[in-house]
Amino acid sequence: MSDEQEKLIKTTIYLEEEVIEALAELAEQYAKETGQKWSKGAVIRVALSEFFSKRGRIL
Protein backbone atom coordinates (compact mmCIF):
# COMPACT_ATOMS: atom_id res chain seq x y z
CA MET A 1 0.00 0.00 0.00
CA SER A 2 1.16 3.52 -0.60
CA ASP A 3 2.69 5.74 2.06
CA GLU A 4 -0.09 8.27 1.61
CA GLN A 5 -3.23 7.71 3.62
CA GLU A 6 -6.01 6.84 1.19
CA LYS A 7 -9.57 7.90 1.91
CA LEU A 8 -11.67 4.85 2.67
CA ILE A 9 -15.44 4.76 2.32
CA LYS A 10 -17.39 2.44 4.57
CA THR A 11 -19.22 -0.18 2.51
CA THR A 12 -21.32 -3.18 3.45
CA ILE A 13 -20.84 -6.46 1.60
CA TYR A 14 -22.28 -9.88 2.26
CA LEU A 15 -19.90 -12.84 2.16
CA GLU A 16 -20.13 -16.53 2.98
CA GLU A 17 -18.84 -17.61 6.38
CA GLU A 18 -16.00 -19.56 4.75
CA VAL A 19 -14.79 -16.43 2.97
CA ILE A 20 -14.77 -14.45 6.23
CA GLU A 21 -12.74 -17.21 7.88
CA ALA A 22 -10.27 -17.30 4.96
CA LEU A 23 -9.88 -13.51 5.10
CA ALA A 24 -9.14 -13.66 8.82
CA GLU A 25 -6.54 -16.39 8.23
CA LEU A 26 -4.86 -14.40 5.45
CA ALA A 27 -4.84 -11.26 7.58
CA GLU A 28 -3.10 -13.20 10.35
CA GLN A 29 -0.62 -14.71 7.89
CA TYR A 30 0.20 -11.31 6.35
CA ALA A 31 0.65 -9.86 9.84
CA LYS A 32 3.19 -12.56 10.70
CA GLU A 33 5.02 -12.08 7.38
CA THR A 34 5.14 -8.29 7.49
CA GLY A 35 5.19 -7.54 11.21
CA GLN A 36 2.28 -5.14 10.65
CA LYS A 37 -1.36 -5.46 11.63
CA TRP A 38 -3.66 -6.54 8.77
CA SER A 39 -7.44 -6.45 8.79
CA LYS A 40 -9.87 -8.46 6.69
CA GLY A 41 -10.72 -5.20 4.90
CA ALA A 42 -7.07 -4.65 4.01
CA VAL A 43 -6.87 -8.16 2.55
CA ILE A 44 -9.99 -7.46 0.47
CA ARG A 45 -8.50 -4.18 -0.81
CA VAL A 46 -5.27 -5.95 -1.87
CA ALA A 47 -7.23 -8.74 -3.58
CA LEU A 48 -9.42 -6.25 -5.46
CA SER A 49 -6.39 -4.20 -6.49
CA GLU A 50 -4.76 -7.31 -7.96
CA PHE A 51 -8.02 -8.31 -9.66
CA PHE A 52 -8.35 -4.92 -11.36
CA SER A 53 -4.67 -4.67 -12.33
CA LYS A 54 -4.82 -8.08 -14.03
CA ARG A 55 -7.59 -6.65 -16.16
CA GLY A 56 -5.59 -3.58 -17.09
CA ARG A 57 -7.19 -1.16 -14.67
CA ILE A 58 -4.84 0.41 -12.17
CA LEU A 59 -6.59 2.03 -9.22
C-alpha positions in Angstrom: 0.0 0.0 0.0 1.2 3.5 -0.6 2.7 5.7 2.1 -0.1 8.3 1.6 -3.2 7.7 3.6 -6.0 6.8 1.2 -9.6 7.9 1.9 -11.7 4.8 2.7 -15.4 4.8 2.3 -17.4 2.4 4.6 -19.2 -0.2 2.5 -21.3 -3.2 3.4 -20.8 -6.5 1.6 -22.3 -9.9 2.3 -19.9 -12.8 2.2 -20.1 -16.5 3.0 -18.8 -17.6 6.4 -16.0 -19.6 4.7 -14.8 -16.4 3.0 -14.8 -14.5 6.2 -12.7 -17.2 7.9 -10.3 -17.3 5.0 -9.9 -13.5 5.1 -9.1 -13.7 8.8 -6.5 -16.4 8.2 -4.9 -14.4 5.5 -4.8 -11.3 7.6 -3.1 -13.2 10.4 -0.6 -14.7 7.9 0.2 -11.3 6.4 0.7 -9.9 9.8 3.2 -12.6 10.7 5.0 -12.1 7.4 5.1 -8.3 7.5 5.2 -7.5 11.2 2.3 -5.1 10.7 -1.4 -5.5 11.6 -3.7 -6.5 8.8 -7.4 -6.5 8.8 -9.9 -8.5 6.7 -10.7 -5.2 4.9 -7.1 -4.6 4.0 -6.9 -8.2 2.5 -10.0 -7.5 0.5 -8.5 -4.2 -0.8 -5.3 -6.0 -1.9 -7.2 -8.7 -3.6 -9.4 -6.2 -5.5 -6.4 -4.2 -6.5 -4.8 -7.3 -8.0 -8.0 -8.3 -9.7 -8.3 -4.9 -11.4 -4.7 -4.7 -12.3 -4.8 -8.1 -14.0 -7.6 -6.6 -16.2 -5.6 -3.6 -17.1 -7.2 -1.2 -14.7 -4.8 0.4 -12.2 -6.6 2.0 -9.2 
